[in-house]
Amino acid sequence: MPRVLDGKVIAEQVRENLKDRIENLRSIGIQPKLVVVLVGDDAASASYVRSKQRMADKLGMAGDVRFLPVTVTQGELIREVEQLNADPTVDGILVQFPLPSHIDTEAVLAAVDPDKDVDGFHPYNVGRYATGSPVIWPCTTAGIYEILKRSDISIAGKTAVIVGRSQIVGWPTGQLLLTHNATVIQCHSKTEDLRKFTLQADILVVAVGQAGLIGADDVRSGATVIDVGINRVDGRLVGDVDFESVQEKAGAITPVPGGVGPLTVTMLMHNTIELATRRRGLEKWGR
Ligand SMILES: Nc1nc(=O)c2c([nH]1)NC[C@@H]1CN(c3ccc(C(=O)N[C@@H](CCC(=O)O)C(=O)O)cc3)C=[N+]21
């Protein structure tokens, strides 16, 4: 039987470290603060935002949510972001995706102060990790790294295959694994003969959003399989990987739910603390 990589347990380990860093910051009068900007009243988004709030509270961080109506104009949204940029008590700003179609998402991302960009989506921060000198990594990518590191799965020299090249998960995850000296194959919707590549993977990361995309025949025996997909099928949450069949073949595998997801929210807190310390030139205090 393969190892099931338990994201809830690993996230708890990461949060133990965060508590020490938050305590150090508190001792010098700093409470890291994350502000989430939520446009519209989508129930799934609201529930996700509430779980971030609860985690910030539990860790002793400060949190706030700005609810904006779905009719908000791009100018109004950008002005909200600019107010948060100017507010010295705010360390991290997250504008929740997806935004309504009348809003230019890229323009909003570019309006966030790169020093407060907790998602790591601002073009400046993308450039930083693309050149191998990241300030912070996008939360899901950072979470995948924590899962591998804390499960003693080595990256350097391994063949990592990423399925998906999204700006928020697939592409940054490829960059992270490359930075850590994996040989990276980046597959996407135009890839011909996907299986030819996935069968080569020592580490297979799947971030597409298509239930059942990867089955046992697509996975090399003993591979580490990281499933980033979140799909709702018949009211049940499933990933992009057919867990039942693939777990017989893989050496290690993340479940959905309870795999990458719990790390994503935890790494959001990590990034907020990281930004709070860096912005004040206090790196050593945060460690
Ligand atoms: N600017 C921005 N940054 C984001 O990081 C961002 C976003 N917008 N928009 C929405 C997506 C979605 N996302 C999730 C994170 C964790 C879970 C998570 O913890 N999932 C649990 C299951 C939760 C459940 O049961 O519903 C799990 O996989 O175990 C889910 C979804 C971050 N997102």
The ligand as a MOL file (V3000), in Angstrom:
LIG
                    3D

  0  0  0     0  0            999 V3000
M  V30 BEGIN CTAB
M  V30 COUNTS 33 36 0 0 0
M  V30 BEGIN ATOM
M  V30 1 N -6.8190 35.0650 -4.8530 0
M  V30 2 C -7.1180 33.7930 -4.6210 0
M  V30 3 N -6.2150 32.9830 -4.0000 0
M  V30 4 C -6.5190 31.6610 -3.7360 0
M  V30 5 O -5.6830 30.9330 -3.1720 0
M  V30 6 C -7.8050 31.1640 -4.1170 0
M  V30 7 C -8.6890 32.0550 -4.7500 0
M  V30 8 N -8.3210 33.3290 -5.0000 0
M  V30 9 N -9.9270 31.6480 -5.1220 0
M  V30 10 C -10.4280 30.3300 -4.7840 0
M  V30 11 C -9.3090 29.3220 -4.7550 0
M  V30 12 C -9.6840 28.0220 -4.0770 0
M  V30 13 N -8.7430 27.8320 -3.0040 0
M  V30 14 C -8.8170 26.7750 -2.0840 0
M  V30 15 C -7.9340 26.6030 -1.0410 0
M  V30 16 C -8.0820 25.5910 -0.1240 0
M  V30 17 C -9.1020 24.6890 -0.2280 0
M  V30 18 C -9.2450 23.6030 0.7870 0
M  V30 19 O -8.8010 23.7130 1.9010 0
M  V30 20 N -9.9100 22.4790 0.4370 0
M  V30 21 C -10.1800 21.3880 1.3370 0
M  V30 22 C -11.6190 20.9610 1.2750 0
M  V30 23 C -12.5840 22.0220 1.6690 0
M  V30 24 C -14.0250 21.5030 1.5240 0
M  V30 25 O -14.3370 20.4510 2.0790 0
M  V30 26 O -14.8030 22.1990 0.8470 0
M  V30 27 C -9.3510 20.1730 0.9600 0
M  V30 28 O -8.9120 20.0780 -0.1750 0
M  V30 29 O -9.1610 19.3270 1.8300 0
M  V30 30 C -9.9880 24.8070 -1.2740 0
M  V30 31 C -9.8320 25.8360 -2.1860 0
M  V30 32 C -7.9190 28.9260 -2.9620 0
M  V30 33 N -8.2030 29.8340 -3.9140 0 CHG=1
M  V30 END ATOM
M  V30 BEGIN BOND
M  V30 1 1 1 2
M  V30 2 2 2 3
M  V30 3 1 2 8
M  V30 4 1 3 4
M  V30 5 2 4 5
M  V30 6 1 4 6
M  V30 7 2 6 7
M  V30 8 1 6 33
M  V30 9 1 7 8
M  V30 10 1 7 9
M  V30 11 1 9 10
M  V30 12 1 10 11
M  V30 13 1 11 12
M  V30 14 1 11 33
M  V30 15 1 12 13
M  V30 16 1 13 14
M  V30 17 1 13 32
M  V30 18 1 14 15
M  V30 19 2 14 31
M  V30 20 2 15 16
M  V30 21 1 16 17
M  V30 22 1 17 18
M  V30 23 2 17 30
M  V30 24 2 18 19
M  V30 25 1 18 20
M  V30 26 1 20 21
M  V30 27 1 21 22
M  V30 28 1 21 27
M  V30 29 1 22 23
M  V30 30 1 23 24
M  V30 31 2 24 25
M  V30 32 1 24 26
M  V30 33 2 27 28
M  V30 34 1 27 29
M  V30 35 1 30 31
M  V30 36 2 32 33
M  V30 END BOND
M  V30 END CTAB
M  END
